Amino acid sequence: MRGKVSDYGFNIRDLRRVIAVAEHRSLRQAALALEVDQGTLTRSIQALEHALRIPLFERLRTGARLTAAGVAFTRIAASVLDGMDEAMLHLRLRHNGMVGRLNLGVQVSFASGVVANLLERYQAEYPDVDLQIMDGPRERLLRDVLASRLDAAIVIAGEGWSTRSVPLGPERVLAAVARGHPIAAREAVTWLALSDCLLTLPRRGAGMELRKLALYHGILPERIMVHDAAIDRLLALARHGDKILLVTEGATGIRVDGVVFRPVMDGSGPATFDLALCWRDGKCDPVVARFIELARRPQDDGASFPGVDDV
């Protein structure tokens, strides 16, 4: 039966001492380099050889020379020390939130806008964090956060979340229309103007919130079609017909030839959704804490996208 490392009675310090003697080929020089007494170093090497039942060095008048077994042992020792150093570095980085994994739910499109800006800054500051993103409707993402399936979620702010959150800012609601559509000639469009149009929405993401908003502003249910399709496919559908797709501002980064975006206006100005980063109560993992810290910092507002005439 093979013995365990602990059976041999040596430690990381002993490995470093063997390597020092091997490098200096002298117990005296190694002791000076290690800043230990030569007698202490000699006893340490002898105890290690006794524990291993293997001579590691030949003692010569001119110093110490590795035996064949000693050469093999120092290679193994160097590998162990390198692995230990790497493990300790990784542990320190993990403790500081510099490496690890962040499981993030995102409700809205983020090809551009507030969320895209935050994620871009985060990946620039923490390139060694594995960022995993899941999309979905607001309620499901928040359930996944509470169940610890997600570390945090970026969603449209609203009721139904009583734990921790930080506001990220607003994003406008936009109408994506074919360039040849009459609405494309306007700089903006009102809900009243949309009431005579056929609207399309994605079922996932912000689709249900957009539907509620449209109904609140008087759009008839029969004029709203909900599709189980991604935003890019629905944008392609808008390009070829008279249907208008409602999106949040982050979707303007998805470029589709022949489609333009027009802000939707209500009585007080542009229709908007407020976004929030939500996470559960309790002490956060360092990686999550770093992301929350970054989200709290003011960021350049790149959300005033060209999106009106040129997108």
QUIFENLIN-V11422 format. One line per field, one symbol per residue. phi: phi as a letter, one per 40 degrees, with the letter a starting at -180 (. if undefined). burial: I if it has 16 or more other ideal C-beta (glycine too) atoms within 10 Angstrom, else O. Layout:
phi = ???
burial = ???
This chain:
phi = .cccdcccgbbdccccccccccccfaccccccccgbccccccccccccccccgbccbccbccibbcccccccccccccccccccccccccccccccgcbhbbcbcbcbcbcagdcdcccccccccbcccccbbbbicdcccccccccgcbcaabbccicgbbccabcbhcbccbbcbcdccdcccccabcccccccbcbbacccgcdccccdcccccgccdccbbbbcacdccccccccbaccbbcbccccccccbdgbbbbccbbcbhccbbcbacbacchccddccccccdcccccbdcccccdfbbbb
burial = OOOOOOOOOIOOOIIOIIIIIIOIOIIOIIIOOIOOOOOOIIOIIOOIIOOOOOOIIOOOOOIIOIOOOIOOIIOOIOOOOOOOOOOOOOOOIOOOIIIIOIIIIIIIIIOIIIIIIIIOOIOOOIOOIOOOOOIIIIOIIIOIIOOOOIIIIIIIIOOOIOOOIOOIIIIIIIIIIIOOIOIIOIOIIOIOIIOOIOIIIIOIIIIIIIIOIIOOIOIOOOOIOOIOOOIOOIIIIIIOOOIIIIIIIIIIOIOIOOIIIIIIIOOOOOIIIOIIIIIIOOOIIIIIOIIIOIIOOOIOOOIOIOIIOOI
